[in-house]
Amino acid sequence: MQERYGLDRRPVGRWIAATVLALAFVGALGFVTVGLTASTVEARLVTWDDVAPDRVDISFEVRRQAADEVTCVLRAQDQDRIDVGYATATIPPGDARVRVDYALRTLAPAYTVELLGCAADGPPSVPPPQFPPGVVPPDQPYGPGG
């Protein structure tokens, strides 16, 4: 048939081009998924205890590169999910695995506490404080006398 009509039934070039294009797409997708979202900082909330109506003791663990200064954001909310405490904690370079105890000052008793996130390259991208209009966030961290 090929001699008579000049048709080749096996388009090898097209199969190769389609395979290369599919592999390039999968490679780009893998790079975006793993390469760009990989974080060198891992953090988790370990415990929290509302020891007073205006204070919550928080313990969290951070794993990072030992030379990194890490910034973490903590939030306490009341039972209506309104912020009663919000703080940014900076952890200086040191051990690769660190457990941090933080005394968070609150405006009212806390119903829930969250570790919103941690980052080594400045403040993490997390939601901003959500205090009601006109409410001034309490000074952080909690300290005796005020």
N, C-alpha and C positions, 0 to 999 in steps of 0.2 A: 504494500500500500504506500509505503514511504516513497518508493521509486516513482510510482504513478502520480500521487497527489502531493508529495512533499510534507506529509504530516508525521510528526514523531509522537507516538503515544506515551512516551515516558518523559515528562518534563522535569528532569533532574534539577535543573537550575531553580525552578520555582520551589521545589521541596527544600532545597538547601536554604534558599532565601527565607522561606517561612519558618524553618527550624531556627535559623540564626536570629530572626526577629523575635520569636517566642522566647528563646533563651535570654536575649537582651532585656525583654520585658520582665521576666522572672528575676533576673539579676538586679535590675533597677528597683523592683518592688522589695526585694530582700534588703537592699542597701537602705532604702527609706525606712523600712520597718525596724531593722536592727541598728543600723549605723547612726541614724539621726535621733532615735529615741533612747539610745543607751545612756544611762546615767551612771556616773561614778559614785553617786551617793545613794545609799539605801537607809531608810529610817522607819522606825515603827514605834508606836505608843505602847509602853509596857504596862503602866498602871497610872491611875489618878485617884485622888482622895479629896473630897471636899471637907477639909478640916475645920473650916469656919465659914460663916455666911459671906465673908469677903475674901476668901482665899481657897485656892485649889493647889494641892501639891501634885505635880506631874513628873513622871519618870518616863523617859524615852531613850531609845538606843539608836545610834548612828554608826553606819559603816561607810568608810570613805578612804581616799588616799591620805596617808598620814600627813602629808604636807599641805593639805587643803584646809582653808578656813571655811566652815560651813554655816549657813544661815538657815534657821528653821522658824516656821510660823506656827503658833499655837492659838487655839480658840476655845473658849468656854461659852456655852449657851444655856439659857433657861428652858423650861419645859415648853415654851411657845416658840422655840428656835430663834430667839433674839439674843444677840451677842451680849454677854455680861463681862467678858474678859477677852483680850486679844493682845498677843505679844510676839515680838521677833527676838529670837535667841541666837546669839552668835557663839559658835564653838571654835576656839582658836586651834591652830594646827597642833597635832600631838599624836596620840595613838590612833591606829586605823579603825579600831572599834571602841566606841566610847558610850557610856551610859550617863545621861544627864538628868539631874534632879532640878526641877524648876518650880518656884513658888509663884503662881499666877494670881495677881490681885483681881478680884471680881467686884462688880457692883451689887450682885445678888447671889444667892446660892446657885451653883452650877448643876444643871441636869444632865449635860453631856459635855465631853471634852474631846477635841480633835487635834491631831497633829496634821495640819493641812499640807505640809510639804517641806522639803529641805533641798538646798542647792549649794554647790561649791562656787559657782560663778556669780555671786550676788544673791539678792533676794529671789526666792522661788516664785513662779507664776501661780499664784493662789488667789482666791477671792479676797477682796478687801474687807476691812471691818464693816459689820452691818449693825451698828448701834442705831437706835431710833433717833430721829432728828432732834437736835438740841441736847443730846446726851453726850457728855464728855467722857471718852474712854479713861479708865483708871491708869495711873502711872504704874509702870512695871520696872523691875519685878517687885514682888511683895517684900516689904521690910518692916521691921519693928517701928512702931510710932507713926505710921502714916502711909 
